[in-house]
C-alpha cells in the first residue's frame, strides 16, 4: 500500500514545464491518486506552502523554491559558476548554462539568457537527455562506460531530424569530444540552435558537470566563442578546486 508521503510525491511530480497549473481533476488524473485523496493532500500541501491555489487550480508553492535554494551542492555549484557564466554571457552574447548529470539526463543548475535569444527548451531545474545536448555530451564523453551504455539502452528519441540516432554515431561524437575537450551539437534539440560546452571538474579532477553556450546557427562563431567558453570552464574548475581544498 502506498504511503501518504508517496502519494504527496506523486502530486508534486504531476507538475512539469508544460503543466504549471492543474485543476483538481487534472492533478488526480496525472498523479493517479484518487480525487478525494488528492483534494485532502493538496489542501495540506497548500497549508504548508508547498502548493498554492490559483483560482480553482493548483501550482507549486514558493516554499519549494525556498527549500531548493538551501540544497548545499546546488548552492555551492551555482555560487562558484555564476561569475564565469556572467563573463561568458558578456563575451559571447549567447545563452549560457551550467549543468550536471542526473541519471541519463543533464540537469540545468543555472542559465543566463542571451541577447535576442530564440526560444530554447532548457530552463533552470529542467532536464534534457545527455545524448542530445552539448552540456550532456561533454559530461557523457568523460563518464564511466556503464553510463554511456545505459544512455544507449534507454533509447535515443529524436527531437529533430539531426538528433544523434545511433549508438555508433554517438560513440564517434564522444571520441571527438574527449580528444578536443569540447562538445558541439547543431540543431539536435531545436532547429536553428547550435550549442557548445566544455566539462567542469572538482577536487581530484573528478567530473562535476559542464558549462555551455547556445545561440542561433547564424550567430554561432565557434572559432571566436570557444576561447571564452574554455576560459569559463577552467575558471569554474579552479574555483571548485579551491573550495574543496579550503573545506
N, C-alpha and C positions, 0 to 999 in steps of 0.2 A: 504494500500500500504506500502511495506517495505521501511524503510528509508535507506539512503546511509550508515549510521553508522551500521545499522543492516546487510546490505549486506557485509560490510567490516568485520564484526564479523564472518559471515559465511565463508568468505575466510580464515580467520586466523584459525578457528576451523576445517577447512578441513585437516589440517596437524595433524599427530599423530606420535607415535614412529615408526610405520611401513612405514609411508609415509612422510619422512623428506624433500623430494624434489618432486615437482609436476610440470608437464608441464601445459601450459595454458589450454589445453583441459581437463586434469585431474582435475585441480583446479576448472574449471567451472562445471564439472560433479559432483564432490564430494560436492561442495558448493550449487549446484542448482541455481547458478547465471548465467544469460545469458553470453555467451562468450564475446561479445563486452563490456558488463559492467564489467566483470571480468578483461579484459585487461585494461580498464580505471582505475579501482580501484587499481589493482595491480601496475600499473605504479606510482600512487600517493603514495601507501604504500612503494614502493621502494625508492622514493624520501625522505620519512620521516624516512627511515631506519628500518621500521617495517618488511619489506620483503627485501630479497636480490636476485639478479639474479645469477643463477648458470648455465652457458651456456644458453640453451633455457628453462630452468626450473626456478622455484622459490623455495625459502626456507625462513624460519623465520629469521629475522634480529637481529643483536646484540642490537638494540635499545630496543627490547622487554626484552632481558636479563638484560640490564641496569635498566630498569624500574622495573622489577621484584625484583631486589635486594633492591629496595627502599621501598618495601611494609613493613610497620612498624612491623606488627605482625610476619611475616616470619623472618625478620632480627633479632628481639628480641629473638625469639624461637631458631633460629639457633645459635646465639651467646651464649645463655645460655646452649645449649645442647652440642656444639662441644667439649669442653674439656672432658666431660664424655664419649662421643662417642669414642674419641681417646683412652681413658683409657680402655674402654670396648674392643675395637678392639685389643689393645696391649695385654690385659689379655687373650683373647679367640682365637684370630686369625680368628674370624668369620666375616662375613659381618654384619655391624651394621646399623640400621636405626633409624631415629626419624620421627614420623608420627602423623598427626592429622586427625580428621574426616571432610569430606566434603560431606554432603548428606549421601548416603548409601555406600560411598567409603572411603578408607583410602588414604590420600594424603601424599606422602613422601616429607618431608622438607629437609632431609639430609641423606646421605648414604656414608659409607666408605667400600670399597670392601675388603673382606677377602683374606687371603693367599691361592693361588691355587684354588680360588673360581670357581665353575661351573657357567654357565650362569643362571641368575635369572631374573624373569620378572619385578622386582622392579627397579625404577630409580627415581632420584630426579625430583620433579614436576610431577611424574607419579602417577597413582592411580590404586588400585585394590579393589575388594569388601571387605567390612568389615567381612563378614561371613567366608571367606576362609583363611585369613592371621592371623598370631599371633598378630601383632600390631592391626589389625582390631578387632579381638576377645577381646583383652584386653580393647579396647575402648568400644566395644559393650556391654561387660559384666557390665559396670558401667554407661551406657547411660540410658536415660529415656525409659520407656516401649514402648512408641509410635515409638521410633527409631527402636527397635527390631522388632516390628510389621511391620513397613514399609519395613525393610530389607526382612522379610519373604514374605510379599505380593509382593515384587518386583521380587521374584524368586531366586532360588539358583542354577544357572547353574554350571555344573561341569567342573573343569579344569582337574582333573584326576579321576580315579575310587575311590580315597579316599576322595574326597571333600565331606564335610558335605552335606547330600542330603535331610534332612527333618527338619521341624521346631522342632520336638520333640528332635532329636539328637542335634540340635544347642542349644536348651534351656538347655539340660543336660550339654553341654560343658560350657555354660555361668555360670551355678550354680557352677561348679567346679572351674572356673576361679575366681569368686567372693570369694570363700572360700580360695583359695590359693594365690590370688593376683598375679597369674602367668598364662599366656596363652601359650599353646604349640600347634602347628599344624605340623603334619607329612605327607608330600607329598600331601597336599591338593591343592597346587598351582602348584608345579613342582615335578616330580618324582625324588627321590634321595635327596630332600632338606627338612630339618627339621628346624623349627623356634620356637623361644620362645620370649615372650615380657611381659613387665610389664607396668601398667598405670603410667602416669605422671600427677601431679596436680599443680595448680597455687594458686593464692590467695584465701583464704577462702575455701581451699580444693576442688576447682572447677576442674573437669576433663579437662585436656588440650589436652592430646594425649597419645602416648605410645613410649617407646624405645624398640627396638627388636634386635635380632641377628639371623642370618641364616647361616647354614653350611650344609655339606653333612651328610647323615644318618650315615656314617662311622665315622665322626669326632665329631658328637654331643655327649657331655658328660654332660648331664643336671645337674647331681649332682655336677659337678665341675664348670660349667659355669653359673648356676643360681645365685650364690653368686655375682660375678662381675656385672651381669645384674641388680639385685636388687639394688646394690650399685649405679649403674649409674642412675637408675630411681629415687632413693632417692636424689641423688646429683642434678639432674635437677630440681626436685620438690623444693628442698631447695633454689636453685638459683632463680627460678621464684618467690618464695615467698618473697625473699629478695628484688628483683627488684620491686615487687608490693608495698612493704612497704616503699621503698625509693622514689617511684614516687610521 
